Amino acid sequence: MTLSTKQKIGLALFVCSLLPAYLFASWRHEANESVILEELDRARGLLESSEKLNKNCEANKEREGTSFDANYQICIQGEKNREQASQKITEMTAKQELNDKRMPINVLLALLVINACGFGAYKLKQLISDSRLD
């Protein structure tokens, strides 16, 4: 089976666009991953800090026995922060999984865009060369 000139050009464009498409998708994946990991680290730090606060609140509650002073209000706020941090960790983990699932889709989209641009450039070149012949 032999390929025509147009088919050879199309095949060459497709093969040459694989690496740039993968690199672009990988770059997007890494950029998103770094943002997600930064937010995840912040949320984990907040969770750890809130857990330490809760331990201290429990110790103070056992020692003092009062539950409606300023320390109690701080403990309530710490518990709310802990719950928010837990929710944020769950959310960031879901975003991380979604980002991993989007990688192949991004490769295909980048491949499609690169090949569409190449096809458009090829058609434009044909149009220009056909108009010169007339």
N, CA, C and O atoms as a GROMACS GRO file, in nm:
protein
  536
    1MET      N    1   0.084  -0.116   0.000
    1MET     CA    2   0.000   0.000   0.000
    1MET      C    3   0.089   0.124   0.000
    1MET      O    4   0.177   0.139   0.085
    2THR      N    5   0.065   0.210  -0.094
    2THR     CA    6   0.143   0.333  -0.102
    2THR      C    7   0.055   0.451  -0.063
    2THR      O    8  -0.066   0.451  -0.084
    3LEU      N    9   0.119   0.549  -0.007
    3LEU     CA   10   0.048   0.668   0.037
    3LEU      C   11   0.068   0.780  -0.063
    3LEU      O   12   0.175   0.795  -0.123
    4SER      N   13  -0.038   0.859  -0.080
    4SER     CA   14  -0.025   0.976  -0.167
    4SER      C   15   0.054   1.083  -0.094
    4SER      O   16   0.084   1.070   0.025
    5THR      N   17   0.088   1.189  -0.164
    5THR     CA   18   0.164   1.298  -0.106
    5THR      C   19   0.086   1.363   0.007
    5THR      O   20   0.143   1.394   0.112
    6LYS      N   21  -0.044   1.384  -0.013
    6LYS     CA   22  -0.127   1.445   0.092
    6LYS      C   23  -0.131   1.356   0.216
    6LYS      O   24  -0.125   1.406   0.328
    7GLN      N   25  -0.142   1.227   0.195
    7GLN     CA   26  -0.147   1.135   0.308
    7GLN      C   27  -0.014   1.132   0.382
    7GLN      O   28  -0.011   1.125   0.505
    8LYS      N   29   0.097   1.138   0.308
    8LYS     CA   30   0.228   1.142   0.372
    8LYS      C   31   0.246   1.268   0.455
    8LYS      O   32   0.300   1.263   0.566
    9ILE      N   33   0.201   1.381   0.401
    9ILE     CA   34   0.210   1.508   0.475
    9ILE      C   35   0.125   1.501   0.601
    9ILE      O   36   0.169   1.543   0.708
   10GLY      N   37   0.003   1.449   0.588
   10GLY     CA   38  -0.086   1.436   0.703
   10GLY      C   39  -0.030   1.344   0.810
   10GLY      O   40  -0.037   1.374   0.929
   11LEU      N   41   0.026   1.232   0.767
   11LEU     CA   42   0.085   1.138   0.861
   11LEU      C   43   0.207   1.199   0.931
   11LEU      O   44   0.225   1.182   1.051
   12ALA      N   45   0.290   1.270   0.854
   12ALA     CA   46   0.408   1.334   0.912
   12ALA      C   47   0.365   1.441   1.014
   12ALA      O   48   0.426   1.452   1.121
   13LEU      N   49   0.262   1.518   0.982
   13LEU     CA   50   0.213   1.619   1.075
   13LEU      C   51   0.161   1.555   1.203
   13LEU      O   52   0.187   1.604   1.313
   14PHE      N   53   0.087   1.444   1.187
   14PHE     CA   54   0.034   1.376   1.304
   14PHE      C   55   0.146   1.323   1.393
   14PHE      O   56   0.143   1.343   1.515
   15VAL      N   57   0.242   1.258   1.334
   15VAL     CA   58   0.352   1.201   1.412
   15VAL      C   59   0.434   1.312   1.479
   15VAL      O   60   0.474   1.298   1.595
   16CYS      N   61   0.457   1.420   1.407
   16CYS     CA   62   0.535   1.530   1.465
   16CYS      C   63   0.457   1.606   1.572
   16CYS      O   64   0.518   1.675   1.654
   17SER      N   65   0.326   1.596   1.572
   17SER     CA   66   0.247   1.669   1.671
   17SER      C   67   0.226   1.588   1.799
   17SER      O   68   0.176   1.643   1.898
   18LEU      N   69   0.262   1.463   1.801
   18LEU     CA   70   0.242   1.381   1.921
   18LEU      C   71   0.324   1.432   2.041
   18LEU      O   72   0.271   1.448   2.150
   19LEU      N   73   0.451   1.458   2.019
   19LEU     CA   74   0.537   1.503   2.129
   19LEU      C   75   0.495   1.641   2.182
   19LEU      O   76   0.482   1.657   2.303
   20PRO      N   77   0.474   1.741   2.094
   20PRO     CA   78   0.429   1.870   2.150
   20PRO      C   79   0.295   1.861   2.224
   20PRO      O   80   0.275   1.929   2.324
   21ALA      N   81   0.204   1.779   2.174
   21ALA     CA   82   0.075   1.764   2.240
   21ALA      C   83   0.094   1.703   2.379
   21ALA      O   84   0.034   1.748   2.476
   22TYR      N   85   0.178   1.601   2.388
   22TYR     CA   86   0.203   1.538   2.518
   22TYR      C   87   0.273   1.636   2.612
   22TYR      O   88   0.238   1.644   2.730
   23LEU      N   89   0.371   1.710   2.562
   23LEU     CA   90   0.444   1.805   2.647
   23LEU      C   91   0.352   1.916   2.697
   23LEU      O   92   0.361   1.955   2.814
   24PHE      N   93   0.265   1.966   2.611
   24PHE     CA   94   0.172   2.070   2.652
   24PHE      C   95   0.076   2.018   2.759
   24PHE      O   96   0.052   2.084   2.859
   25ALA      N   97   0.020   1.900   2.737
   25ALA     CA   98  -0.073   1.840   2.833
   25ALA      C   99  -0.001   1.810   2.965
   25ALA      O  100  -0.058   1.830   3.073
   26SER      N  101   0.121   1.764   2.957
   26SER     CA  102   0.198   1.735   3.078
   26SER      C  103   0.227   1.864   3.155
   26SER      O  104   0.221   1.866   3.278
   27TRP      N  105   0.258   1.971   3.084
   27TRP     CA  106   0.284   2.100   3.146
   27TRP      C  107   0.158   2.149   3.219
   27TRP      O  108   0.167   2.196   3.333
   28ARG      N  109   0.042   2.138   3.155
   28ARG     CA  110  -0.084   2.178   3.220
   28ARG      C  111  -0.111   2.092   3.343
   28ARG      O  112  -0.153   2.142   3.447
   29HIS      N  113  -0.087   1.963   3.330
   29HIS     CA  114  -0.110   1.871   3.442
   29HIS      C  115  -0.021   1.907   3.560
   29HIS      O  116  -0.068   1.912   3.674
   30GLU      N  117   0.105   1.931   3.534
   30GLU     CA  118   0.200   1.964   3.642
   30GLU      C  119   0.166   2.098   3.706
   30GLU      O  120   0.177   2.112   3.828
   31ALA      N  121   0.123   2.196   3.626
   31ALA     CA  122   0.086   2.327   3.682
   31ALA      C  123  -0.035   2.312   3.773
   31ALA      O  124  -0.036   2.367   3.883
   32ASN      N  125  -0.135   2.239   3.729
   32ASN     CA  126  -0.254   2.217   3.812
   32ASN      C  127  -0.219   2.136   3.937
   32ASN      O  128  -0.269   2.162   4.046
   33GLU      N  129  -0.133   2.037   3.920
   33GLU     CA  130  -0.094   1.950   4.031
   33GLU      C  131  -0.020   2.030   4.139
   33GLU      O  132  -0.042   2.008   4.258
   34SER      N  133   0.066   2.122   4.097
   34SER     CA  134   0.140   2.200   4.196
   34SER      C  135   0.047   2.291   4.276
   34SER      O  136   0.066   2.308   4.396
   35VAL      N  137  -0.053   2.350   4.210
   35VAL     CA  138  -0.150   2.434   4.281
   35VAL      C  139  -0.230   2.350   4.380
   35VAL      O  140  -0.252   2.391   4.494
   36ILE      N  141  -0.273   2.234   4.335
   36ILE     CA  142  -0.352   2.145   4.422
   36ILE      C  143  -0.269   2.101   4.542
   36ILE      O  144  -0.318   2.100   4.655
   37LEU      N  145  -0.144   2.065   4.519
   37LEU     CA  146  -0.058   2.019   4.629
   37LEU      C  147  -0.030   2.130   4.730
   37LEU      O  148  -0.021   2.104   4.850
   38GLU      N  149  -0.014   2.254   4.681
   38GLU     CA  150   0.007   2.365   4.773
   38GLU      C  151  -0.115   2.385   4.863
   38GLU      O  152  -0.102   2.403   4.984
   39GLU      N  153  -0.234   2.381   4.802
   39GLU     CA  154  -0.356   2.397   4.881
   39GLU      C  155  -0.374   2.279   4.977
   39GLU      O  156  -0.420   2.297   5.090
   40LEU      N  157  -0.338   2.161   4.932
   40LEU     CA  158  -0.349   2.043   5.017
   40LEU      C  159  -0.254   2.052   5.135
   40LEU      O  160  -0.292   2.016   5.247
   41ASP      N  161  -0.133   2.100   5.114
   41ASP     CA  162  -0.038   2.117   5.224
   41ASP      C  163  -0.087   2.220   5.325
   41ASP      O  164  -0.075   2.200   5.446
   42ARG      N  165  -0.144   2.331   5.274
   42ARG     CA  166  -0.199   2.431   5.366
   42ARG      C  167  -0.313   2.373   5.448
   42ARG      O  168  -0.321   2.397   5.569
   43ALA      N  169  -0.400   2.298   5.384
   43ALA     CA  170  -0.514   2.239   5.455
   43ALA      C  171  -0.466   2.137   5.558
   43ALA      O  172  -0.521   2.130   5.668
   44ARG      N  173  -0.365   2.059   5.524
   44ARG     CA  174  -0.312   1.962   5.620
   44ARG      C  175  -0.246   2.032   5.738
   44ARG      O  176  -0.258   1.986   5.852
   45GLY      N  177  -0.177   2.142   5.711
   45GLY     CA  178  -0.117   2.220   5.820
   45GLY      C  179  -0.223   2.277   5.912
   45GLY      O  180  -0.207   2.275   6.034
   46LEU      N  181  -0.331   2.328   5.854
   46LEU     CA  182  -0.440   2.382   5.933
   46LEU      C  183  -0.507   2.272   6.015
   46LEU      O  184  -0.544   2.293   6.130
   47LEU      N  185  -0.523   2.155   5.954
   47LEU     CA  186  -0.583   2.042   6.025
   47LEU      C  187  -0.496   2.001   6.143
   47LEU      O  188  -0.547   1.977   6.253
   48GLU      N  189  -0.367   1.994   6.122
   48GLU     CA  190  -0.275   1.956   6.229
   48GLU      C  191  -0.279   2.059   6.343
   48GLU      O  192  -0.282   2.023   6.460
   49SER      N  193  -0.280   2.186   6.306
   49SER     CA  194  -0.286   2.293   6.406
   49SER      C  195  -0.418   2.287   6.484
   49SER      O  196  -0.419   2.306   6.605
   50SER      N  197  -0.527   2.262   6.414
   50SER     CA  198  -0.658   2.253   6.479
   50SER      C  199  -0.666   2.133   6.572
   50SER      O  200  -0.727   2.141   6.679
   51GLU      N  201  -0.604   2.023   6.533
   51GLU     CA  202  -0.603   1.906   6.620
   51GLU      C  203  -0.522   1.930   6.747
   51GLU      O  204  -0.560   1.885   6.855
   52LYS      N  205  -0.411   2.002   6.735
   52LYS     CA  206  -0.333   2.038   6.854
   52LYS      C  207  -0.415   2.128   6.946
   52LYS      O  208  -0.414   2.113   7.068
   53LEU      N  209  -0.486   2.223   6.885
   53LEU     CA  210  -0.571   2.312   6.964
   53LEU      C  211  -0.679   2.233   7.036
   53LEU      O  212  -0.706   2.259   7.153
   54ASN      N  213  -0.740   2.137   6.968
   54ASN     CA  214  -0.843   2.055   7.032
   54ASN      C  215  -0.788   1.973   7.148
   54ASN      O  216  -0.854   1.957   7.250
   55LYS      N  217  -0.667   1.921   7.133
   55LYS     CA  218  -0.605   1.847   7.243
   55LYS      C  219  -0.583   1.937   7.363
   55LYS      O  220  -0.610   1.899   7.477
   56ASN      N  221  -0.534   2.059   7.336
   56ASN     CA  222  -0.514   2.154   7.445
   56ASN      C  223  -0.646   2.193   7.510
   56ASN      O  224  -0.654   2.210   7.631
   57CYS      N  225  -0.750   2.207   7.429
   57CYS     CA  226  -0.882   2.242   7.483
   57CYS      C  227  -0.934   2.131   7.574
   57CYS      O  228  -0.991   2.157   7.680
   58GLU      N  229  -0.915   2.007   7.531
   58GLU     CA  230  -0.959   1.894   7.614
   58GLU      C  231  -0.883   1.891   7.745
   58GLU      O  232  -0.941   1.866   7.851
   59ALA      N  233  -0.754   1.917   7.738
   59ALA     CA  234  -0.673   1.917   7.861
   59ALA      C  235  -0.717   2.030   7.954
   59ALA      O  236  -0.727   2.011   8.075
   60ASN      N  237  -0.743   2.148   7.897
   60ASN     CA  238  -0.788   2.262   7.979
   60ASN      C  239  -0.926   2.236   8.038
   60ASN      O  240  -0.954   2.274   8.152
   61LYS      N  241  -1.011   2.172   7.963
   61LYS     CA  242  -1.147   2.143   8.010
   61LYS      C  243  -1.143   2.047   8.128
   61LYS      O  244  -1.219   2.061   8.224
   62GLU      N  245  -1.054   1.948   8.121
   62GLU     CA  246  -1.040   1.852   8.231
   62GLU      C  247  -0.983   1.920   8.355
   62GLU      O  248  -1.024   1.889   8.467
   63ARG      N  249  -0.890   2.013   8.336
   63ARG     CA  250  -0.828   2.082   8.448
   63ARG      C  251  -0.922   2.183   8.513
   63ARG      O  252  -0.937   2.186   8.635
   64GLU      N  253  -0.985   2.264   8.431
   64GLU     CA  254  -1.063   2.375   8.484
   64GLU      C  255  -1.210   2.341   8.505
   64GLU      O  256  -1.271   2.388   8.601
   65GLY      N  257  -1.267   2.262   8.418
   65GLY     CA  258  -1.406   2.223   8.433
   65GLY      C  259  -1.506   2.327   8.385
   65GLY      O  260  -1.626   2.300   8.387
   66THR      N  261  -1.461   2.444   8.342
   66THR     CA  262  -1.554   2.545   8.290
   66THR      C  263  -1.569   2.528   8.140
   66THR      O  264  -1.475   2.489   8.071
   67SER      N  265  -1.688   2.559   8.091
   67SER     CA  266  -1.709   2.538   7.947
   67SER      C  267  -1.764   2.661   7.877
   67SER      O  268  -1.798   2.653   7.759
   68PHE      N  269  -1.774   2.776   7.946
   68PHE     CA  270  -1.828   2.894   7.878
   68PHE      C  271  -1.739   3.016   7.896
   68PHE      O  272  -1.790   3.128   7.910
   69ASP      N  273  -1.610   2.998   7.896
   69ASP     CA  274  -1.518   3.111   7.905
   69ASP      C  275  -1.459   3.138   7.767
   69ASP      O  276  -1.503   3.081   7.667
   70ALA      N  277  -1.360   3.225   7.760
   70ALA     CA  278  -1.299   3.262   7.632
   70ALA      C  279  -1.230   3.142   7.567
   70ALA      O  280  -1.232   3.127   7.445
   71ASN      N  281  -1.170   3.057   7.647
   71ASN     CA  282  -1.104   2.938   7.593
   71ASN      C  283  -1.204   2.848   7.522
   71ASN      O  284  -1.172   2.786   7.421
   72TYR      N  285  -1.325   2.840   7.576
   72TYR     CA  286  -1.429   2.757   7.517
   72TYR      C  287  -1.463   2.808   7.377
   72TYR      O  288  -1.480   2.729   7.284
   73GLN      N  289  -1.472   2.939   7.363
   73GLN     CA  290  -1.503   2.997   7.231
   73GLN      C  291  -1.390   2.969   7.132
   73GLN      O  292  -1.416   2.941   7.014
   74ILE      N  293  -1.269   2.976   7.178
   74ILE     CA  294  -1.154   2.944   7.092
   74ILE      C  295  -1.159   2.798   7.051
   74ILE      O  296  -1.128   2.763   6.937
   75CYS      N  297  -1.197   2.713   7.143
   75CYS     CA  298  -1.207   2.569   7.112
   75CYS      C  299  -1.315   2.542   7.009
   75CYS      O  300  -1.297   2.459   6.920
   76ILE      N  301  -1.428   2.612   7.020
   76ILE     CA  302  -1.534   2.595   6.921
   76ILE      C  303  -1.485   2.638   6.783
   76ILE      O  304  -1.510   2.570   6.684
   77GLN      N  305  -1.416   2.752   6.779
   77GLN     CA  306  -1.361   2.800   6.651
   77GLN      C  307  -1.258   2.702   6.596
   77GLN      O  308  -1.253   2.679   6.475
   78GLY      N  309  -1.178   2.644   6.683
   78GLY     CA  310  -1.080   2.544   6.639
   78GLY      C  311  -1.148   2.421   6.581
   78GLY      O  312  -1.100   2.365   6.482
   79GLU      N  313  -1.258   2.380   6.640
   79GLU     CA  314  -1.332   2.265   6.588
   79GLU      C  315  -1.390   2.296   6.450
   79GLU      O  316  -1.390   2.211   6.361
   80LYS      N  317  -1.440   2.418   6.433
   80LYS     CA  318  -1.492   2.458   6.301
   80LYS      C  319  -1.379   2.460   6.197
   80LYS      O  320  -1.397   2.416   6.084
   81ASN      N  321  -1.265   2.512   6.237
   81ASN     CA  322  -1.150   2.514   6.145
   81ASN      C  323  -1.107   2.373   6.108
   81ASN      O  324  -1.069   2.347   5.993
   82ARG      N  325  -1.112   2.282   6.204
   82ARG     CA  326  -1.074   2.143   6.176
   82ARG      C  327  -1.171   2.081   6.075
   82ARG      O  328  -1.128   2.011   5.983
   83GLU      N  329  -1.299   2.106   6.093
   83GLU     CA  330  -1.398   2.052   5.999
   83GLU      C  331  -1.378   2.110   5.859
   83GLU      O  332  -1.387   2.038   5.760
   84GLN      N  333  -1.352   2.242   5.851
   84GLN     CA  334  -1.328   2.305   5.722
   84GLN      C  335  -1.203   2.250   5.655
   84GLN      O  336  -1.200   2.229   5.534
   85ALA      N  337  -1.099   2.228   5.734
   85ALA     CA  338  -0.974   2.174   5.680
   85ALA      C  339  -0.996   2.032   5.629
   85ALA      O  340  -0.942   1.994   5.525
   86SER      N  341  -1.074   1.954   5.701
   86SER     CA  342  -1.104   1.817   5.656
   86SER      C  343  -1.181   1.819   5.525
   86SER      O  344  -1.154   1.740   5.435
   87GLN      N  345  -1.277   1.910   5.514
   87GLN     CA  346  -1.353   1.922   5.390
   87GLN      C  347  -1.262   1.967   5.275
   87GLN      O  348  -1.275   1.918   5.163
   88LYS      N  349  -1.171   2.060   5.304
   88LYS     CA  350  -1.080   2.109   5.201
   88LYS      C  351  -0.987   1.997   5.154
   88LYS      O  352  -0.957   1.988   5.035
   89ILE      N  353  -0.941   1.914   5.245
   89ILE     CA  354  -0.855   1.802   5.207
   89ILE      C  355  -0.931   1.706   5.118
   89ILE      O  356  -0.877   1.658   5.018
   90THR      N  357  -1.056   1.677   5.152
   90THR     CA  358  -1.138   1.589   5.070
   90THR      C  359  -1.158   1.649   4.931
   90THR      O  360  -1.150   1.579   4.830
   91GLU      N  361  -1.185   1.779   4.927
   91GLU     CA  362  -1.206   1.849   4.800
   91GLU      C  363  -1.080   1.847   4.714
   91GLU      O  364  -1.086   1.822   4.594
   92MET      N  365  -0.966   1.874   4.776
   92MET     CA  366  -0.840   1.877   4.700
   92MET      C  367  -0.801   1.738   4.650
   92MET      O  368  -0.745   1.726   4.542
   93THR      N  369  -0.831   1.635   4.727
   93THR     CA  370  -0.804   1.499   4.684
   93THR      C  371  -0.889   1.465   4.561
   93THR      O  372  -0.842   1.401   4.468
   94ALA      N  373  -1.015   1.509   4.563
   94ALA     CA  374  -1.103   1.487   4.447
   94ALA      C  375  -1.052   1.565   4.326
   94ALA      O  376  -1.057   1.515   4.214
   95LYS      N  377  -1.005   1.688   4.348
   95LYS     CA  378  -0.950   1.767   4.237
   95LYS      C  379  -0.825   1.701   4.180
   95LYS      O  380  -0.803   1.703   4.059
   96GLN      N  381  -0.745   1.642   4.267
   96GLN     CA  382  -0.624   1.575   4.224
   96GLN      C  383  -0.657   1.455   4.135
   96GLN      O  384  -0.593   1.433   4.032
   97GLU      N  385  -0.757   1.379   4.175
   97GLU     CA  386  -0.800   1.264   4.094
   97GLU      C  387  -0.857   1.310   3.960
   97GLU      O  388  -0.832   1.248   3.857
   98LEU      N  389  -0.934   1.418   3.962
   98LEU     CA  390  -0.990   1.472   3.838
   98LEU      C  391  -0.880   1.523   3.746
   98LEU      O  392  -0.887   1.504   3.624
   99ASN      N  393  -0.780   1.586   3.802
   99ASN     CA  394  -0.667   1.633   3.724
   99ASN      C  395  -0.594   1.517   3.657
   99ASN      O  396  -0.552   1.527   3.542
  100ASP      N  397  -0.580   1.406   3.729
  100ASP     CA  398  -0.516   1.288   3.670
  100ASP      C  399  -0.599   1.230   3.557
  100ASP      O  400  -0.544   1.180   3.458
  101LYS      N  401  -0.731   1.234   3.572
  101LYS     CA  402  -0.819   1.182   3.467
  101LYS      C  403  -0.820   1.271   3.343
  101LYS      O  404  -0.844   1.224   3.233
  102ARG      N  405  -0.794   1.400   3.362
  102ARG     CA  406  -0.797   1.495   3.250
  102ARG      C  407  -0.671   1.491   3.164
  102ARG      O  408  -0.672   1.544   3.053
  103MET      N  409  -0.566   1.431   3.211
  103MET     CA  410  -0.440   1.429   3.137
  103MET      C  411  -0.456   1.371   2.996
  103MET      O  412  -0.416   1.436   2.900
  104PRO      N  413  -0.513   1.251   2.980
  104PRO     CA  414  -0.529   1.198   2.843
  104PRO      C  415  -0.621   1.283   2.756
  104PRO      O  416  -0.601   1.294   2.636
  105ILE      N  417  -0.722   1.342   2.818
  105ILE     CA  418  -0.813   1.428   2.742
  105ILE      C  419  -0.738   1.552   2.693
  105ILE      O  420  -0.758   1.596   2.580
  106ASN      N  421  -0.653   1.608   2.777
  106ASN     CA  422  -0.573   1.723   2.737
  106ASN      C  423  -0.475   1.689   2.625
  106ASN      O  424  -0.450   1.771   2.537
  107VAL      N  425  -0.420   1.568   2.629
  107VAL     CA  426  -0.331   1.525   2.520
  107VAL      C  427  -0.410   1.521   2.389
  107VAL      O  428  -0.364   1.572   2.287
  108LEU      N  429  -0.528   1.462   2.392
  108LEU     CA  430  -0.609   1.452   2.271
  108LEU      C  431  -0.653   1.589   2.220
  108LEU      O  432  -0.652   1.614   2.099
  109LEU      N  433  -0.691   1.677   2.311
  109LEU     CA  434  -0.732   1.812   2.269
  109LEU      C  435  -0.615   1.889   2.208
  109LEU      O  436  -0.631   1.957   2.106
  110ALA      N  437  -0.498   1.880   2.270
  110ALA     CA  438  -0.381   1.947   2.215
  110ALA      C  439  -0.344   1.889   2.080
  110ALA      O  440  -0.307   1.963   1.988
  111LEU      N  441  -0.355   1.759   2.066
  111LEU     CA  442  -0.327   1.692   1.938
  111LEU      C  443  -0.425   1.741   1.832
  111LEU      O  444  -0.386   1.767   1.719
  112LEU      N  445  -0.550   1.752   1.868
  112LEU     CA  446  -0.653   1.799   1.776
  112LEU      C  447  -0.626   1.943   1.731
  112LEU      O  448  -0.636   1.974   1.613
  113VAL      N  449  -0.592   2.029   1.826
  113VAL     CA  450  -0.566   2.170   1.792
  113VAL      C  451  -0.443   2.182   1.704
  113VAL      O  452  -0.446   2.256   1.606
  114ILE      N  453  -0.337   2.112   1.736
  114ILE     CA  454  -0.215   2.121   1.657
  114ILE      C  455  -0.240   2.070   1.515
  114ILE      O  456  -0.198   2.133   1.418
  115ASN      N  457  -0.310   1.957   1.504
  115ASN     CA  458  -0.338   1.904   1.371
  115ASN      C  459  -0.435   1.992   1.293
  115ASN      O  460  -0.422   2.004   1.171
  116ALA      N  461  -0.531   2.054   1.360
  116ALA     CA  462  -0.623   2.145   1.292
  116ALA      C  463  -0.547   2.268   1.240
  116ALA      O  464  -0.574   2.316   1.130
  117CYS      N  465  -0.453   2.318   1.319
  117CYS     CA  466  -0.371   2.431   1.273
  117CYS      C  467  -0.284   2.390   1.154
  117CYS      O  468  -0.270   2.465   1.058
  118GLY      N  469  -0.227   2.271   1.162
  118GLY     CA  470  -0.147   2.222   1.049
  118GLY      C  471  -0.230   2.203   0.924
  118GLY      O  472  -0.185   2.236   0.814
  119PHE      N  473  -0.350   2.150   0.939
  119PHE     CA  474  -0.439   2.131   0.824
  119PHE      C  475  -0.479   2.266   0.766
  119PHE      O  476  -0.483   2.283   0.645
  120GLY      N  477  -0.509   2.361   0.854
  120GLY     CA  478  -0.544   2.496   0.808
  120GLY      C  479  -0.429   2.561   0.734
  120GLY      O  480  -0.450   2.625   0.631
  121ALA      N  481  -0.308   2.545   0.783
  121ALA     CA  482  -0.191   2.601   0.716
  121ALA      C  483  -0.170   2.534   0.580
  121ALA      O  484  -0.136   2.601   0.483
  122TYR      N  485  -0.191   2.404   0.573
  122TYR     CA  486  -0.177   2.332   0.446
  122TYR      C  487  -0.281   2.380   0.345
  122TYR      O  488  -0.248   2.404   0.229
  123LYS      N  489  -0.407   2.396   0.389
  123LYS     CA  490  -0.512   2.444   0.299
  123LYS      C  491  -0.487   2.588   0.256
  123LYS      O  492  -0.513   2.623   0.141
  124LEU      N  493  -0.437   2.671   0.346
  124LEU     CA  494  -0.404   2.809   0.312
  124LEU      C  495  -0.292   2.813   0.208
  124LEU      O  496  -0.297   2.892   0.114
  125LYS      N  497  -0.193   2.727   0.225
  125LYS     CA  498  -0.084   2.720   0.128
  125LYS      C  499  -0.138   2.676  -0.008
  125LYS      O  500  -0.096   2.731  -0.111
  126GLN      N  501  -0.228   2.580  -0.011
  126GLN     CA  502  -0.290   2.536  -0.136
  126GLN      C  503  -0.370   2.648  -0.200
  126GLN      O  504  -0.363   2.667  -0.322
  127LEU      N  505  -0.444   2.722  -0.121
  127LEU     CA  506  -0.525   2.831  -0.172
  127LEU      C  507  -0.438   2.939  -0.233
  127LEU      O  508  -0.469   2.993  -0.339
  128ILE      N  509  -0.329   2.971  -0.165
  128ILE     CA  510  -0.238   3.074  -0.216
  128ILE      C  511  -0.172   3.026  -0.344
  128ILE      O  512  -0.161   3.103  -0.439
  129SER      N  513  -0.127   2.902  -0.348
  129SER     CA  514  -0.061   2.852  -0.469
  129SER      C  515  -0.160   2.839  -0.584
  129SER      O  516  -0.122   2.859  -0.700
  130ASP      N  517  -0.287   2.805  -0.557
  130ASP     CA  518  -0.388   2.798  -0.662
  130ASP      C  519  -0.424   2.936  -0.715
  130ASP      O  520  -0.450   2.952  -0.834
  131SER      N  521  -0.425   3.036  -0.630
  131SER     CA  522  -0.457   3.172  -0.675
  131SER      C  523  -0.343   3.231  -0.756
  131SER      O  524  -0.367   3.317  -0.841
  132ARG      N  525  -0.220   3.190  -0.732
  132ARG     CA  526  -0.107   3.237  -0.811
  132ARG      C  527  -0.108   3.179  -0.950
  132ARG      O  528  -0.064   3.243  -1.045
  133LEU      N  529  -0.159   3.057  -0.962
  133LEU     CA  530  -0.162   2.991  -1.092
  133LEU      C  531  -0.267   3.052  -1.185
  133LEU      O  532  -0.253   3.046  -1.307
  134ASP      N  533  -0.371   3.111  -1.127
  134ASP     CA  534  -0.478   3.169  -1.210
  134ASP      C  535  -0.441   3.298  -1.272
  134ASP      O  536  -0.521   3.358  -1.343
   0.00000   0.00000   0.00000
